[in-house]
Amino acid sequence: MIRLIVGLGNPGPEYEHTRHNAGFWWVDAAARQLGGSLVFDRSYHGLVARVNRPEGPVWLLQPMTFMNLSGKSVAPLARFFKIEPAQILVVHDELDLLPGQMKIKQGGGAAGHNGLKDILAQLGSPDFWRLRLGIGHPGQRAEVANYVLRKPPLDERLAVDKCIADSLTALPLLLDGAMDRAMMKIHAKPPRPKSPRPAPEPGAAPVTPAPGAESP
């Protein structure tokens, strides 16, 4: 059962629409869906929303520490409310997935993501869940820092927004602890469109099926 959802990003209007803030976009949408209001809480160095549910409260968090110090926000809230790492979902941008792709998993390393790196250090455990929203890779490692801090073109932003909307359909399953079903829903691929039947060439005689054969 997920009790704390953390969206990673950087504070300030200059970063609001940059690729690195995809986690913030997700938590904004989750707060709207759950009817929560994100308010700054000095104790947790971030914007926090508490959503009351029959099973117990769920916390939404956007660290205002800047990305590299995200754990400074996550760990105090988790410790105070006795939230185990396995009950935490961290939503973040992912260079190794294309815009329009997403994956969820539990555990693992930081894979070079500074926000995850600090959360790992502050929690002392890798057992939290991660929802990875694809933003694509610039192709050159030296360009990554500038790439994640730039605004994506419209088609890429729309692709990320669709992932956010699609993954939020699994939010009730995540909150209920039905993690296997949530993973299946998030990883489900859209059905392939059927190929259109080729049009007959002009002047071609219609094909008459053989007796007993089904029509095409």
Buried (B, 14 or more C-beta within 10 A) or exposed (E): BBBBBBBBBBBEEEBBEBBBBBBBBBBBBBBEBBEBEBEEBEEBBBBBBEBEEEEEEBBBBBBBBBBEBBBBBBBBBBEEBEBBBBBBBBBBBBBEBEBBBBBBEBEEEBEEBBBBBBBBEBBEBBBBBBBBBBBBBBEEEEEBEEBBBEEBEEEBBEBBBBBBEBBBEBBEBBBBBBBEBBBEBBBEEEEEEEEEEEEEEEEEEEEEEEEEEEEE
